[in-house]
Amino acid sequence: MKAMQLHQTPQGFTLHPAQIPQPTPGKTDILIRVRAAGVIPTELEWEPTTHTKTGAKRSNAIPSHEFSGVIKAKGDAVNDFNIGQAVYGFNDWYAEGALAEFCLTEPSSIAPKPSTLDDGQAATIPISALTAWQALFNHAKLQPNERVLIHGGSGGVGIFAVQLAHRHGAYVISTASTKNLSLVKQLGANEVIDYKTQQFQDVVRDIDVVLDTVGGKTLELSSSVLKPGGRLITIVSEPSKETDRHIQKIFFIVEPNQQQLIEIGKLLDAGSLKTFVNATLPLEEAAKAYEKRIPNELGYGKIVITVP
């Protein structure tokens, strides 16, 4: 099968086309004929991309772990899905990813593809929407009428977090760049802060939940705007170890969840949740997405790689 593999050079990591054997599903595996894959540009430098679970150096990794496609084959122990069924989801970070004609996954990591979305749109959903869902509901335990500050409201995760928090009845405040302020407002933010001209810590107070998708100084300063009992959720890195018995600090990595994917799919099909494709590239041009060499980018949403 055709695939894009990661090679390390003196100049950094690069993607190269390759012809490799098609994977064979084990007893509990599902083989996906990939139609589209979502891109997270920083993924090429992540530890699961460059190393195995044992810590050994990994070579020729295939990136992108969220996809939309069709079930081509399945193991004998898989009963929940049918050959030829359209699905979306993701697979293990250490597995070979979806920048290929085929990839392997597990039944618990996929769900039926939303019927109103094409494959490119569906491929933008699994990791970003699940991250937003799990941050707000599993970890923050967000309640209606609570005040939530979402950093990066026009980013891959932020777009879904703003919509989900708004639907849940929270009062949503979000940071965004100047050009994306109106978009984030349309998605449901009650207030939008232009991070290029304003310091969020100077204009917001008494926040119940902060969702950080930015990290760095933004993460460091976020504790200062929380009220007692507030929750700081970050998907970027571990927050400081300084303890404050009045607030909670949580770092997490998204996990597969079939039921949540089903619920998200229902919202998408009902028009209650929107996604955005930033740009679309064919498989052989996938390197451009990771090297940020795409002209006329939309400026928000996710880049998608199509697999003919």
C-alpha positions in Angstrom: 0.0 0.0 0.0 0.9 3.6 -0.4 2.0 5.4 2.8 3.9 8.5 4.0 6.7 7.6 6.4 8.7 9.8 8.7 12.5 10.1 8.2 14.9 12.0 10.4 17.5 14.1 8.6 20.1 16.6 9.9 17.5 19.3 9.0 14.8 17.6 11.0 11.9 15.3 10.4 10.6 14.9 6.9 7.8 12.8 5.3 8.5 10.5 2.3 6.3 8.3 0.1 6.7 4.6 0.5 5.3 1.3 -0.7 4.9 -1.0 2.3 2.9 -4.2 3.1 -0.8 -3.7 3.9 -1.4 -4.5 7.6 -3.4 -7.6 8.6 -5.9 -7.3 11.4 -5.5 -9.5 14.5 -8.3 -11.1 16.3 -9.6 -7.9 17.9 -8.5 -5.4 15.2 -10.3 -3.6 12.4 -8.6 -2.7 9.1 -9.6 0.7 7.8 -9.5 1.8 4.2 -8.5 5.4 4.9 -10.4 8.1 2.9 -9.1 11.1 4.8 -6.8 11.8 7.7 -6.6 14.8 10.0 -3.3 16.7 10.6 -1.8 17.8 13.9 1.4 19.7 12.7 3.3 19.2 15.9 2.8 15.4 15.9 6.1 14.7 14.0 8.1 15.6 17.1 5.9 13.8 19.7 7.5 11.0 21.7 5.1 8.3 20.4 6.1 9.3 16.9 9.9 9.2 17.5 10.0 6.3 20.1 8.3 3.0 20.8 6.4 2.3 24.0 9.6 0.8 25.5 11.5 4.0 24.8 13.5 2.7 21.9 14.1 4.9 18.9 11.3 4.5 16.3 11.9 4.8 12.6 9.7 5.1 9.5 6.6 6.0 11.6 3.4 6.8 9.7 1.8 9.8 11.4 -1.9 11.0 11.7 -4.1 9.0 14.1 -7.5 10.3 13.2 -9.3 9.3 10.1 -12.5 8.7 8.2 -12.8 5.6 6.1 -14.5 2.3 5.4 -14.0 -1.0 7.2 -12.1 -3.3 4.8 -11.5 -6.3 7.1 -11.9 -7.3 10.8 -10.7 -9.9 13.3 -12.8 -12.9 14.3 -13.6 -11.4 17.6 -15.1 -8.1 16.2 -18.9 -8.2 16.1 -19.9 -4.6 16.4 -19.1 -3.4 12.8 -19.6 -4.6 9.3 -17.3 -4.9 6.3 -17.9 -1.8 4.0 -19.3 0.3 6.9 -18.3 4.0 6.9 -16.7 5.0 10.2 -14.5 7.7 11.8 -12.2 7.6 14.8 -8.6 7.2 15.7 -6.0 4.7 16.7 -3.2 4.3 19.2 -0.5 7.0 19.2 2.2 4.3 18.9 0.5 2.5 16.1 1.1 3.2 12.4 -1.2 6.1 11.6 -3.6 7.1 8.8 -1.3 8.7 6.2 -1.6 5.5 4.3 -4.2 3.6 2.3 -4.9 1.4 5.2 -4.5 1.4 9.0 -5.4 -0.7 12.0 -7.6 0.3 14.9 -9.8 -1.2 17.6 -13.6 -1.2 17.8 -13.7 1.0 20.9 -11.9 3.7 19.0 -14.3 4.2 16.1 -18.0 5.0 15.5 -20.3 5.3 12.5 -19.3 8.3 10.4 -21.8 11.2 10.7 -24.0 10.9 7.6 -24.1 14.6 6.8 -20.3 14.9 6.6 -18.0 14.0 3.8 -14.8 12.1 4.7 -12.7 15.2 4.8 -15.0 16.9 7.3 -15.3 13.7 9.4 -11.5 13.4 9.6 -11.3 16.7 11.5 -13.4 15.5 14.3 -12.2 12.5 16.4 -9.2 13.8 18.3 -10.2 17.5 18.5 -13.8 17.0 19.5 -13.1 14.2 21.9 -10.4 16.3 23.6 -12.8 19.2 24.0 -15.6 16.8 25.3 -13.3 15.1 27.8 -11.7 18.3 29.0 -15.1 20.0 29.7 -17.2 17.1 30.9 -14.9 14.3 32.1 -12.2 16.4 33.8 -13.7 19.8 34.5 -17.2 18.6 35.3 -18.5 21.8 33.7 -22.0 22.9 35.0 -24.6 25.1 33.3 -24.1 28.8 34.2 -20.5 28.3 35.2 -17.9 30.7 33.7 -15.4 29.0 31.4 -12.4 30.6 29.8 -11.2 28.7 26.7 -7.7 29.6 25.4 -7.4 29.3 21.6 -11.0 29.3 20.7 -10.3 29.1 16.9 -7.9 26.2 17.2 -8.6 22.6 16.5 -9.8 21.8 20.0 -11.0 25.3 20.9 -13.6 25.4 18.1 -15.4 22.4 19.6 -14.9 23.5 23.2 -16.6 26.8 22.6 -19.5 25.2 20.9 -19.9 22.4 23.5 -19.6 24.7 26.5 -22.2 27.1 24.9 -24.6 24.2 24.3 -24.1 23.1 27.9 -25.3 26.4 29.2 -22.0 27.8 30.4 -21.0 31.5 30.1 -18.1 31.2 27.5 -15.2 33.5 27.3 -12.5 32.8 24.8 -9.2 34.1 23.5 -8.5 34.3 19.8 -6.5 36.2 17.3 -7.9 39.4 15.8 -8.9 37.8 12.5 -10.9 35.0 14.2 -12.8 37.1 16.8 -16.0 37.1 14.9 -15.8 33.3 14.2 -15.4 32.5 17.9 -18.3 34.8 18.7 -20.5 33.0 16.1 -19.6 29.6 17.6 -21.2 30.7 20.9 -18.6 32.7 23.0 -20.3 35.4 25.1 -17.0 37.3 25.3 -13.9 37.2 23.0 -10.5 38.5 24.0 -8.0 39.5 21.3 -4.8 38.0 22.7 -2.8 40.2 20.4 -4.0 43.4 22.0 -5.3 42.3 25.5 -3.9 40.4 28.4 -6.6 38.0 29.5 -5.5 38.1 33.2 -6.2 41.8 33.2 -9.8 41.6 31.9 -11.4 38.4 33.4 -11.9 37.2 36.9 -14.0 34.7 38.9 -13.6 31.9 36.3 -14.9 28.4 37.3 -13.0 26.5 34.5 -10.0 27.4 32.3 -9.3 25.1 29.3 -5.8 25.7 28.1 -4.8 24.7 24.6 -1.8 27.0 24.4 0.6 26.3 27.2 3.6 28.3 28.2 3.0 31.7 29.8 -0.8 31.3 29.1 -0.9 28.2 31.3 1.2 29.8 34.0 -1.1 32.8 34.3 -4.4 31.0 34.1 -4.5 30.1 37.8 -4.8 33.8 38.7 -8.2 34.2 37.1 -9.8 31.2 38.8 -12.2 31.5 41.7 -11.8 29.3 44.7 -12.8 25.8 43.7 -11.9 26.5 40.1 -10.5 23.9 37.7 -7.6 24.4 35.3 -7.5 21.8 32.5 -4.6 21.8 30.1 -3.9 19.5 27.1 -0.4 21.0 26.5 1.9 20.1 29.4 1.9 19.4 33.1 1.0 22.5 35.1 3.3 23.8 37.8 3.6 21.5 40.9 2.9 24.5 43.2 -0.1 23.4 45.2 -3.1 25.6 45.8 -5.7 23.9 47.9 -8.3 26.2 46.4 -8.1 25.1 42.8 -7.5 21.9 40.8 -4.9 21.5 38.0 -5.3 18.7 35.5 -3.3 17.7 32.5 -4.7 14.9 30.3 -4.3 13.2 27.0 -7.4 12.3 25.0 -8.6 8.7 25.1 -10.7 6.8 22.6 -14.4 6.7 23.5 -16.9 5.1 21.1 -20.0 6.4 23.0 -18.7 10.0 23.0 -17.9 9.7 19.3 -21.5 8.6 18.7 -22.9 11.5 20.7 -20.7 14.0 18.9 -21.8 12.5 15.6 -25.4 13.0 16.5 -24.7 16.7 17.3 -23.0 17.1 13.9 -25.8 15.4 12.0 -28.4 17.6 13.8 -26.4 20.8 12.9 -25.8 21.5 16.6 -22.0 21.2 16.1 -19.9 22.5 13.3 -16.4 21.6 12.0 -14.1 23.4 9.6 -11.6 22.1 7.0 -8.7 24.6 6.9 -7.2 23.1 3.7 -7.2 19.7 1.8 -4.1 18.0 0.3 -3.6 14.7 -1.4 -1.5 12.0 0.3 1.6 12.6 -1.7 1.7 16.3 -0.6 1.2 15.6 3.1 4.6 17.0 4.0 3.4 20.5 3.1 0.8 20.3 5.9 3.5 19.6 8.5 5.9 22.1 7.1 3.3 24.9 7.0 3.7 25.4 3.2 0.1 25.6 2.3 -1.1 28.7 0.4 -4.4 30.4 1.1 -5.0 28.7 4.4 -8.4 29.4 6.0 -6.7 30.4 9.2 -8.8 28.1 11.5 -10.0 24.5 11.5 -7.9 21.5 10.6 -5.8 20.5 7.6 -7.0 17.2 5.9 -5.1 14.7 3.8 -7.2 12.8 1.3 -6.3 9.3 0.3 -7.6 8.3 -3.2 
